[in-house]
Amino acid sequence: MNQVAAIPGKRPVRGNETLAKRVREALLALGGEAHRGVVIQQVAKALGHDVRQIPEELEEALILSFDKTWRDERKRAAYGFHLPFGEGSHRWAVLREPMAYAA
């Protein structure tokens, strides 16, 4: 279950850990905080997708990856994910200096 989705003609979408790292990188590139839609566009673009037609599978996988990582206390500390406006918010953020970044 390491492979989340494969989209024809594009790089395959990897498991939760790889997606969480991509989300973290995108958030850092965006100044540490952004609406999840902007983060998804940033990751999709990095994967070679047209941001006007992001595959639904990729969008769902990125949201699930952030959510799973945020809900796991150890992983949340490692990646630095947080929701500045609380649970249910679509504003994602990352601490610039996580306690123990999972390499």
Stockholm file with secondary structure:
# STOCKHOLM 1.0

chainA/1-103         MNQVAAIPGKRPVRGNETLAKRVREALLALGGEAHRGVVIQQVAKALGHDVRQIPEELEEALILSFDKTWRDERKRAAYGFHLPFGEGSHRWAVLREPMAYAA
#=GR chainA/1-103 SS CCCCBCCTTSCCBCCHHHHHHHHHHHHHHTTSEEEHHHHHHHHHHHTTCCTTSCCHHHHHHHHHHHHHHHHSHHHHHHHTEECTTCTTCSEEEECSSCSSCCC
#=GC SS_cons         CCCCBCCTTSCCBCCHHHHHHHHHHHHHHTTSEEEHHHHHHHHHHHTTCCTTSCCHHHHHHHHHHHHHHHHSHHHHHHHTEECTTCTTCSEEEECSSCSSCCC
//
